[in-house]
């Protein structure tokens, strides 16, 4: 049973999965991964990302067409989007959300077709950028590893920085605050239950689980409606994943995916809140 620190709230979007909320040039924006066939997609035949204004709920633009599992990062007046073709991590960027650079491959394993790159998340630690990336294939089976970069373009693995390789861990959301890395992630309890956990580390090598874990746990009595009217299968919720947390107006806001882990765009994005700033939220997860 999950604790009562991060309280689930209203449903945000049908089909929603990976999201990133950022403040960019005076606006709160949310980048949303859109899968093939997702409800209300502007481009239903191709995976892409869309950027939503969180104040009026309007779609500002779409981008990163043909890529999956996108993540947004703002740095020095540039809006970066990172996504995957499953063989590497690609990046585009924009100064105004209208003109975008061409996709650029920024991280892979020397073109290895064995390792599949999945979700990613990026932070600045005051010295360099750190990426958490979910890997599958070769020696990895839904395993979160870490890389570093000085320019957001050239990334290299951090030796030994592999999170709990004996576990199913995925969907990383990496945060950095006051010398601590906080890794929010999906952990597979068994093949029918996927919960959200958090761990922290000073060095990306030694990790400490929160005593409040799991911080989100699925309501497995909930039945999801099918994405198509003629689909007669029963889809039962077993997954709360892809949590992204950020601070706005002195509150910690989270978005997470409610779904099945197996049924494509079936499911939805849900909001959660902690009544306090994000540093207070971290302290609540690791009480003295």
Secondary structure by P-SEA (a helix, b strand, c coil): cccccccccccccccccccccccccccbbbbbbbcccccccccccccbbbbbccccccccccccccccbbbbbbcccbbbbbbcccccccccccccccccccccccccccccccbbbcbbbbbbcccbbbbbbbbbcccccbbbbbbbbccccbbbbccccccccccccccccccccccbbbbbbbbcccccbbbbbbbbbccccccccccccccccccccbbbbbcccccccccccccccbbbbbbcccbbbbbbbbccccccccbbbbbbbbcccaaaaaaaaccc
